[in-house]
């Protein structure tokens, strides 16, 4: 059975270049439970994830780990 996916929009401070957005997107996609992620230099990231494997706080913590502050939009 396919798990229910949860979608969240995050504001990511400091993600204002294509390189930063690529780094954020790659980090998100490496997280277990993340199905899809997109990040753009306008400071927004969208993440679709399996809520039985991951919480929003886990995602925010992962971004903090690479130097970005994130919060729900």
TORVOLO-134992 format. One record per residue (C-alpha): x, y, z; residue number from 1. Coordinates in steps of 0.02 Angstrom, whole numbers, plus 50000, padded with zeros to 5 digits. Last residue first. Layout:
BEGIN
+-------+-------+-------+-----+
!  east ! north !    up !   n !
+-------+-------+-------+-----+
!     X !     Y !     Z ! NUM !
...
+-------+-------+-------+-----+
***
This chain:
BEGIN
+-------+-------+-------+-----+
!  east ! north !    up !   n !
+-------+-------+-------+-----+
! 50255 ! 51474 ! 50257 !  73 !
! 50330 ! 51344 ! 50372 !  72 !
! 50505 ! 51380 ! 50432 !  71 !
! 50683 ! 51364 ! 50373 !  70 !
! 50851 ! 51429 ! 50430 !  69 !
! 50993 ! 51370 ! 50318 !  68 !
! 51168 ! 51314 ! 50367 !  67 !
! 51181 ! 51134 ! 50307 !  66 !
! 51121 ! 51060 ! 50472 !  65 !
! 50985 ! 51192 ! 50482 !  64 !
! 50914 ! 51115 ! 50324 !  63 !
! 50912 ! 50941 ! 50404 !  62 !
! 50832 ! 51015 ! 50561 !  61 !
! 50692 ! 51094 ! 50457 !  60 !
! 50657 ! 50926 ! 50374 !  59 !
! 50655 ! 50834 ! 50540 !  58 !
! 50543 ! 50970 ! 50611 !  57 !
! 50421 ! 50944 ! 50467 !  56 !
! 50409 ! 50763 ! 50521 !  55 !
! 50475 ! 50606 ! 50436 !  54 !
! 50437 ! 50421 ! 50413 !  53 !
! 50249 ! 50410 ! 50444 !  52 !
! 50229 ! 50584 ! 50369 !  51 !
! 50287 ! 50519 ! 50200 !  50 !
! 50353 ! 50672 ! 50108 !  49 !
! 50316 ! 50801 ! 49976 !  48 !
! 50427 ! 50953 ! 49999 !  47 !
! 50409 ! 51127 ! 49926 !  46 !
! 50552 ! 51250 ! 49952 !  45 !
! 50542 ! 51438 ! 49945 !  44 !
! 50681 ! 51565 ! 49959 !  43 !
! 50664 ! 51650 ! 49790 !  42 !
! 50817 ! 51551 ! 49735 !  41 !
! 50708 ! 51398 ! 49711 !  40 !
! 50686 ! 51230 ! 49796 !  39 !
! 50595 ! 51075 ! 49740 !  38 !
! 50568 ! 50915 ! 49833 !  37 !
! 50485 ! 50751 ! 49793 !  36 !
! 50461 ! 50584 ! 49883 !  35 !
! 50549 ! 50624 ! 50046 !  34 !
! 50535 ! 50477 ! 50166 !  33 !
! 50720 ! 50453 ! 50195 !  32 !
! 50806 ! 50621 ! 50171 !  31 !
! 50924 ! 50630 ! 50022 !  30 !
! 50796 ! 50727 ! 49918 !  29 !
! 50795 ! 50867 ! 50047 !  28 !
! 50984 ! 50885 ! 50043 !  27 !
! 50986 ! 50891 ! 49852 !  26 !
! 50850 ! 51025 ! 49852 !  25 !
! 50942 ! 51131 ! 49981 !  24 !
! 51107 ! 51119 ! 49885 !  23 !
! 51020 ! 51160 ! 49720 !  22 !
! 50934 ! 51311 ! 49800 !  21 !
! 51101 ! 51372 ! 49868 !  20 !
! 51181 ! 51356 ! 49697 !  19 !
! 51034 ! 51445 ! 49612 !  18 !
! 51060 ! 51591 ! 49732 !  17 !
! 50949 ! 51663 ! 49867 !  16 !
! 50930 ! 51522 ! 49992 !  15 !
! 50982 ! 51626 ! 50142 !  14 !
! 50817 ! 51603 ! 50233 !  13 !
! 50713 ! 51454 ! 50179 !  12 !
! 50524 ! 51475 ! 50180 !  11 !
! 50445 ! 51305 ! 50179 !  10 !
! 50293 ! 51239 ! 50086 !   9 !
! 50232 ! 51070 ! 50146 !   8 !
! 50154 ! 50921 ! 50059 !   7 !
! 50107 ! 50761 ! 50149 !   6 !
! 50105 ! 50595 ! 50056 !   5 !
! 49994 ! 50452 ! 50111 !   4 !
! 50090 ! 50289 ! 50100 !   3 !
! 50064 ! 50171 ! 49953 !   2 !
! 50000 ! 50000 ! 50000 !   1 !
+-------+-------+-------+-----+
***
